[in-house]
Each structure stands twice: as structure tokens, then as C-alpha cells.
Amino acid sequence: MKLVRFRQGHVIRPGIFAENRYYDVSAFGEDYSEEFFASDGINRLRSFIDAEREALPEMMGTPALDVPFCRPSKIVCIGLNYADHARETGATPPTEPVIFLKSTTSLTGPNDPIIIPRGAQKTDWEVELAVVIARRASYVSEDEALSFVAGYCLHNDISEREFQLERGGTWDKGKGCDSFAPMGPFLVTPDEIADIDKLRLWLRVNGVKRQNGNTADMIFKIPHLISYVSSFMTLLPGDVISTGTPAGVGLGMREPVYLRAGDVVELGIDGLGSARQEVVARGHNA
Ligand code: ZN
């Protein structure tokens, strides 16, 4: 199943994407919230759709998409989880996962603009596979970790490198700005993915391929990441773990290239769909 959320003005409605069509499932009566995931919502939604399939209203045209799940309690990110990306940033591949947090206010729809923060010069891209947690997870073992996954999602872990690396302290200053977590188009349930460890991830800026990786090259695999993070903090239903980016970010180039207003970023992961984001500068009144 591919879960989506439609945005019409300030109204958000749950939906699904099936057989190349968008369907409104407002009649199910629930949004994709912490409570939804905690109460076996994915399976209840599946039963609802099986029963109501013929009656579901189809969304015509290209609906505006929001984040495919409600705002979670946290977005946990894994840094330097691909050896080629660690090398391009001058870092040694880590011996334990690097963890940092992204603010939940950085979430934005998959095709919404990326907003360059005021005064920023080094806004950068990172295509990533995000894991969405299905149920409360604390001290879970690697063996049971995948049973805590609600689904997977395309994520662009936008970063402002000066804020992240040159302004003192931890990375979080450069990771949580508004619009820095475009998420979606879909939340894809695990049954739709044949092998999560063999997915191609790619990203283009203005049509130029910048990232072209494969989840096979993750240093720490998803079961380990879930188990590891859950030994430091409790993960709630709907929480996100973003699993790191492969090589090809702007920071990694010999002459670093960063995003400018007017640029267009396109990205995708096999089976998780694609997204397109235009870059705009934040005005002083916004
Ligand atoms: Zn990242």
C-alpha cells in the first residue's frame, strides 16, 4: 500500500496511490497519526480499502501532496552512513552510527519549495531513505527490528552547511530550518519492497545527476539502526529514522556547489517514487 496525504488549502486529507491513481480515503475517518499507527492502522486501512475499493473517490489531475503522515514526535537522522559520502566530506567512516535530530517543523510536502534561510549561502541536498516506525520501540533487538517498521519514504535531508559546520556546537542548527525535510510522495508499506537493501537512490539538480547510490552501500543496515536508536531513546509510532545519504552532495565537490534560488531538485528511490522541489530564497517578511 502507498499512503499519501492531499492538501487543499489548509485542509489535509488521507489517501492512497494505487494502480497509478490517487484515491481519497477520508471515509476511513482517520489521519495517519501516532494513534493511527499505534492502533494497527495500516492493517485496518487495508481492510477498509479492500471492502470499499469500488466506492473510493478518485482524485483527478495532479493533487497537491503533503507529508504522507502526520507530524511525528521526532525525526532521527543517521550521519555518514555511506562510506563514499563520509570520504567526500573528509570524515572517517564511523564505527558506530552518528545520530542527530531534525526539527519536526522542517517537514514539508514532497513537491513543495526548498526555502533558503535568511543569510544562508551553503544550502545542500541529501537523498535518503526514511523509515517510519509502526509501534513504540525501546531496546528492540536487531532480529525483531523490522517488525517495528510501518513503511518507507523518500526524504531530502536538506542541510545548511555553514550553520551545520561553521557556527559551533552540534549539526542541528543546519538541519532543522523550515522546509528542510521534504518527505514523500508516498509512505510505502514493507510488503511492496522486495529487498530494502537493494534500492537505487538518485538526485538531480537542474537536470544534472548529482547522487546515484544504492541502499546496499549503507554502513549500518536498517535493523541495526532501529535497534541502536531505540537503545538511546524511545521511538513512538510515526517517528522517522532517516538512514543517511550516499556520495554526491554539494559539500563533497572539489569546488562545492550549493543551491540557489531558481534551482530545481529532483530525487527518487526505486519503489518509493520521486519528488521535485524548486528552490526559493526566504524573504525578510516571511
Ligand atoms: Zn542526511
Residues whose N, C-alpha, C, O or C-beta is under 5 A from the ligand:
A	BS01	ZN	I78 E126 D157 G244 T245
